[in-house]
Amino acid sequence: MVEHTTVVHGITRNTTHQGGWVEYEPTGRAVVRCTCGLDSGVVAETQAVQIADDHRRTAAEARL
């Protein structure tokens, strides 16, 4: 049974060009969300990865 599903969503900037093609440019920002209700808000991608890792570790320790 999965108690927590933690996901890091990277935020991109979309630019539509002539001819209809779209360019997705990373912004370096992300959001961390978990099924337990965690929502980090918009933070730097490196911070988002750390938040997700810490949250997963804390959840795993709580199950022990």
Buried (B, 14 or more C-beta within 10 A) or exposed (E): EEEBEBEBEEBEEEEEEEEEEEEEEEEEBBBBBBEEEBEBEEBEBEEBBEBBEEBBEEBEEEEE
